[in-house]
């Protein structure tokens, strides 16, 4: 259940990041972006956002092979499936133990 909540939260964050990128492009160009151009811009921003979010989540978790692999898979999937694909892996990463956490 925790992963589903984080997935939805990350999806909202990705939408806000894409919207912010479109607003910045609009301010620089001085004219509204057509929808196809906005979609292309969002496709270019998504992998950057997924990588930054993955590194941020990985910093507070142990640097072991499963955590690094999940982060790498999220980065690769962001190029093919956008944030819908990357968000699944990043949400799973939130369920992994934190550094220094006691595990049963």
One Martini backbone bead per residue (centre of mass of N, CA, C, O) as a GRO file, in nm:
protein
  104
    1UNK     BB    1   0.057   0.064  -0.019
    2UNK     BB    2   0.297   0.254  -0.008
    3UNK     BB    3   0.377   0.236  -0.312
    4UNK     BB    4   0.116   0.359  -0.425
    5UNK     BB    5   0.142   0.636  -0.292
    6UNK     BB    6   0.419   0.707  -0.415
    7UNK     BB    7   0.339   0.681  -0.711
    8UNK     BB    8   0.131   0.909  -0.710
    9UNK     BB    9   0.326   1.127  -0.610
   10UNK     BB   10   0.533   1.102  -0.845
   11UNK     BB   11   0.331   1.165  -1.070
   12UNK     BB   12   0.272   1.453  -0.976
   13UNK     BB   13   0.565   1.554  -0.987
   14UNK     BB   14   0.604   1.502  -1.290
   15UNK     BB   15   0.379   1.693  -1.384
   16UNK     BB   16   0.500   1.948  -1.255
   17UNK     BB   17   0.772   1.941  -1.406
   18UNK     BB   18   0.650   1.957  -1.691
   19UNK     BB   19   0.491   2.221  -1.649
   20UNK     BB   20   0.738   2.393  -1.576
   21UNK     BB   21   0.889   2.352  -1.843
   22UNK     BB   22   0.670   2.481  -2.021
   23UNK     BB   23   0.668   2.759  -1.881
   24UNK     BB   24   0.964   2.827  -1.938
   25UNK     BB   25   0.946   2.803  -2.247
   26UNK     BB   26   0.730   3.023  -2.275
   27UNK     BB   27   0.902   3.256  -2.153
   28UNK     BB   28   1.133   3.239  -2.360
   29UNK     BB   29   0.956   3.257  -2.630
   30UNK     BB   30   0.665   3.421  -2.588
   31UNK     BB   31   0.502   3.152  -2.656
   32UNK     BB   32   0.306   2.909  -2.699
   33UNK     BB   33   0.304   2.573  -2.688
   34UNK     BB   34   0.259   2.323  -2.866
   35UNK     BB   35   0.163   2.011  -2.800
   36UNK     BB   36   0.394   1.852  -2.941
   37UNK     BB   37   0.622   2.016  -2.801
   38UNK     BB   38   0.539   1.950  -2.507
   39UNK     BB   39   0.577   1.642  -2.532
   40UNK     BB   40   0.876   1.645  -2.606
   41UNK     BB   41   0.970   1.791  -2.353
   42UNK     BB   42   0.864   1.578  -2.152
   43UNK     BB   43   1.042   1.342  -2.268
   44UNK     BB   44   1.313   1.491  -2.182
   45UNK     BB   45   1.253   1.528  -1.867
   46UNK     BB   46   1.188   1.248  -1.742
   47UNK     BB   47   1.474   1.116  -1.711
   48UNK     BB   48   1.589   1.333  -1.528
   49UNK     BB   49   1.383   1.305  -1.299
   50UNK     BB   50   1.426   1.000  -1.242
   51UNK     BB   51   1.726   1.016  -1.171
   52UNK     BB   52   1.709   1.219  -0.938
   53UNK     BB   53   1.508   1.056  -0.767
   54UNK     BB   54   1.678   0.797  -0.745
   55UNK     BB   55   1.923   0.924  -0.605
   56UNK     BB   56   1.767   1.034  -0.361
   57UNK     BB   57   1.670   0.751  -0.263
   58UNK     BB   58   1.959   0.615  -0.248
   59UNK     BB   59   2.102   0.791  -0.026
   60UNK     BB   60   1.906   0.654   0.219
   61UNK     BB   61   2.032   0.388   0.115
   62UNK     BB   62   2.180   0.117   0.062
   63UNK     BB   63   2.468   0.023  -0.148
   64UNK     BB   64   2.326  -0.214  -0.303
   65UNK     BB   65   2.242  -0.407  -0.564
   66UNK     BB   66   1.928  -0.383  -0.560
   67UNK     BB   67   1.909  -0.071  -0.541
   68UNK     BB   68   2.075  -0.004  -0.795
   69UNK     BB   69   1.905  -0.170  -0.995
   70UNK     BB   70   1.637  -0.022  -0.956
   71UNK     BB   71   1.745   0.256  -1.041
   72UNK     BB   72   1.840   0.172  -1.324
   73UNK     BB   73   1.566   0.071  -1.428
   74UNK     BB   74   1.422   0.341  -1.401
   75UNK     BB   75   1.601   0.495  -1.600
   76UNK     BB   76   1.547   0.315  -1.849
   77UNK     BB   77   1.228   0.323  -1.845
   78UNK     BB   78   1.203   0.636  -1.892
   79UNK     BB   79   1.272   0.619  -2.205
   80UNK     BB   80   1.012   0.423  -2.281
   81UNK     BB   81   0.765   0.488  -2.036
   82UNK     BB   82   0.836   0.696  -1.866
   83UNK     BB   83   0.702   0.758  -1.554
   84UNK     BB   84   0.523   0.506  -1.542
   85UNK     BB   85   0.770   0.307  -1.539
   86UNK     BB   86   0.965   0.436  -1.322
   87UNK     BB   87   0.770   0.462  -1.073
   88UNK     BB   88   0.761   0.165  -0.989
   89UNK     BB   89   1.058   0.142  -0.896
   90UNK     BB   90   1.060   0.384  -0.700
   91UNK     BB   91   0.835   0.278  -0.516
   92UNK     BB   92   0.988   0.025  -0.433
   93UNK     BB   93   1.232   0.174  -0.305
   94UNK     BB   94   1.064   0.287  -0.056
   95UNK     BB   95   1.047  -0.015   0.080
   96UNK     BB   96   1.323  -0.003   0.150
   97UNK     BB   97   1.566   0.013   0.357
   98UNK     BB   98   1.737   0.209   0.558
   99UNK     BB   99   1.988   0.353   0.688
  100UNK     BB  100   2.025   0.203   1.003
  101UNK     BB  101   1.801   0.006   1.000
  102UNK     BB  102   1.602  -0.212   1.151
  103UNK     BB  103   1.581  -0.562   1.101
  104UNK     BB  104   1.397  -0.871   1.123
   0.00000   0.00000   0.00000
